[in-house]
Structures are given as structure tokens and as C-alpha cells.
Amino acid sequence: MKRVFAEKITSTAQKITRKLLIRAAASSKPMLTAFEILNRVERARLMKITVDVPDGTSGAWKVETFEVSKSEAEFFNIRAMYSGSGMGRCIRPGEYKRLMRNRDVIMSNTPSEISDHVDFIIRAKQSKRILINGLGLGVCLKAILESDKVEEVTVIEKSEDVIKLVAPTFQNDKRVKIIHADAFTWKPPRGARYDAVWHDIWDYICGDNLSEMSKLHRKYGKRTDFQRSWCKKECQKLNRQWW
Ligand SMILES: C[S@@+](CC[C@H](N)C(=O)[O-])C[C@H]1O[C@@H](n2cnc3c(N)ncnc32)[C@H](O)[C@@H]1O
């Protein structure tokens, strides 16, 4: 009688243990590899990149320092979460820089803007020759130049005013070539090839950008095996929603 009772207890204990183990295995998150951990640390660091371009105005363009207050950050973050753009597009209170054309913000170094560039920056930092279409505030350029592996960065910028405001900040870095030209018509030097190409010439995320992205990808596809356009997936998503 005692033995039957003891066996019952043992088998119940075994069942419970097995259930607990299965639950634990199902709930446990996969371990991060060393590469993934380093990648996350690097992403977090890049989100805080500062801009050295001084404040100034040229024509319709302006570089200015601005503050994001705690309440503005909270409002922005709640809107970002409800719009489905997620935590990656959140912002922290603090001091930032922005590039304005008239009253429109074209680029800033808020984490929300940088997050759209981070994948390309990480890839470009492992490359030697890089081409960027669209200088903007030079956020992407500054981040890429941190890497010793980078030997040359060519930047094509259409606005002379943007060049006047931003280019002097990079004039002491021999690896940088800033060219006043239109990305659609500029002719790369004969035989030039790039390890990574970034197209960021648009003011807003918009489905209409896709045809221009295709044009640029066709044109520069002959010069590189790796090119990306700013927020291409988001533009594609918008187009799917519309049609
Ligand atoms: C959003 S900003 C780029 C931001 C930049 N990625 C950064 O890290 O600061 C876009 C820039 O592209 C430039 N641009 C617009 N159309 C262009 C074109 N067709 N060719 C070259 N540059 C262009 C604009 O004058 C502007 O400076």
C-alpha cells in the first residue's frame, strides 16, 4: 500500500517536472550571439551621434540647434507607438541639430531619424569606398567616417546652400569628396566602383519616391553590388495601403 502511494507521488512529481521543463523551454528566449550583442551596443551608440556643423543660414536652408523637452518627447513617442512606427522611432529629451528648408525639417540627429540610417551605417563602416547621394546634415557621413576601414566617401549634393553650410565641417578629412551635382545626372569617374551606396535625397516617406529609387538603383547598380534607399520598405508599405 505504502509502495503504491510512493509510486503515485513519484509519477506525479515527474509529470509536473516535465511540464515545467517544457514550459521553461518554450518561454526561454534564444541566446544572443556575441555578434548580435556587439551590433546592439553599436546601434545604441550610433543613436546618440552628435553633429558638429555650426548653426547658420544660406538661402532657404538653415542649420539650427533645438531642444526637445520632456513633454514634447512623451507626446512624440506616444504618437510614434500608435502610428505603428514602433520604439525604434522614439526620441529622448535633449539638445539636437536640424537642417531646415524654409519651415520644413529635412534632417536631424534625433534617434528617430538616425534609426532609418543605422543599418546602412553599420554596413558602410566595414567598407572602403562609399557613395552617398544627399549630404543633408552630414549625420550619415560623420558616423561612417568613425571607421578606420573607410578609405573614401564621395557625397553628391544638389543644393549649393547645403554644401556651404555643411561641407566645411568635413574639409580636414582627406577621405571626403563632396560634389555639387544631381544624383540622377552625375557621372561617376570612369571605372569607379563603390562597396556601398546610400540614396537619401527625399524629404518625406512617400510612395511616389519609389520610382526615383528604381531609377537610382538602375543607374548605380552598374557601380556597386550593395545599395540601399532611405525608408524604401516604408514607402512600399504606403503604396500597398493606397492601392
Ligand atoms: C534628407 S537629406 C539627407 C540627410 C543625410 N543622409 C544625413 O545623414 O544628414 C536630403 C539631401 O538630399 C539633397 N538632394 C535632394 N535631391 C537631390 C539630388 N537629386 N541629388 C543630390 N542631392 C539631392 C537635399 O538637398 C538634401 O541635402
The ligand as a MOL file (V3000), in Angstrom:
LIG
                    3D

  0  0  0     0  0            999 V3000
M  V30 BEGIN CTAB
M  V30 COUNTS 27 29 0 0 0
M  V30 BEGIN ATOM
M  V30 1 C 17.2930 64.1060 -46.0110 0
M  V30 2 S 18.6980 64.9720 -46.5680 0 CHG=1
M  V30 3 C 19.9740 63.7770 -46.3940 0
M  V30 4 C 20.3550 63.5210 -44.9720 0
M  V30 5 C 21.6870 62.8150 -44.8480 0
M  V30 6 N 21.5440 61.4120 -45.1380 0
M  V30 7 C 22.2780 62.9760 -43.4640 0
M  V30 8 O 22.7950 61.9800 -42.9410 0
M  V30 9 O 22.2770 64.0540 -42.8990 0 CHG=-1
M  V30 10 C 18.4510 65.0130 -48.2960 0
M  V30 11 C 19.5250 65.7710 -49.0540 0
M  V30 12 O 19.4820 65.3910 -50.4230 0
M  V30 13 C 19.6910 66.5300 -51.2350 0
M  V30 14 N 19.1350 66.2270 -52.5680 0
M  V30 15 C 17.8300 66.2720 -52.9680 0
M  V30 16 N 17.7150 65.8840 -54.2300 0
M  V30 17 C 18.9730 65.5740 -54.6730 0
M  V30 18 C 19.5060 65.1050 -55.8960 0
M  V30 19 N 18.7130 64.8490 -56.9470 0
M  V30 20 N 20.8310 64.8850 -55.9820 0
M  V30 21 C 21.6510 65.1210 -54.9200 0
M  V30 22 N 21.1940 65.5800 -53.7470 0
M  V30 23 C 19.8790 65.7920 -53.5980 0
M  V30 24 C 18.9790 67.6420 -50.4720 0
M  V30 25 O 19.4440 68.9170 -50.8830 0
M  V30 26 C 19.3370 67.2900 -49.0340 0
M  V30 27 O 20.5320 67.8850 -48.6500 0
M  V30 END ATOM
M  V30 BEGIN BOND
M  V30 1 1 1 2
M  V30 2 1 2 3
M  V30 3 1 2 10
M  V30 4 1 3 4
M  V30 5 1 4 5
M  V30 6 1 5 6
M  V30 7 1 5 7
M  V30 8 2 7 8
M  V30 9 1 7 9
M  V30 10 1 10 11
M  V30 11 1 11 12
M  V30 12 1 11 26
M  V30 13 1 12 13
M  V30 14 1 13 14
M  V30 15 1 13 24
M  V30 16 1 14 15
M  V30 17 1 14 23
M  V30 18 2 15 16
M  V30 19 1 16 17
M  V30 20 1 17 18
M  V30 21 2 17 23
M  V30 22 1 18 19
M  V30 23 2 18 20
M  V30 24 1 20 21
M  V30 25 2 21 22
M  V30 26 1 22 23
M  V30 27 1 24 25
M  V30 28 1 24 26
M  V30 29 1 26 27
M  V30 END BOND
M  V30 END CTAB
M  END
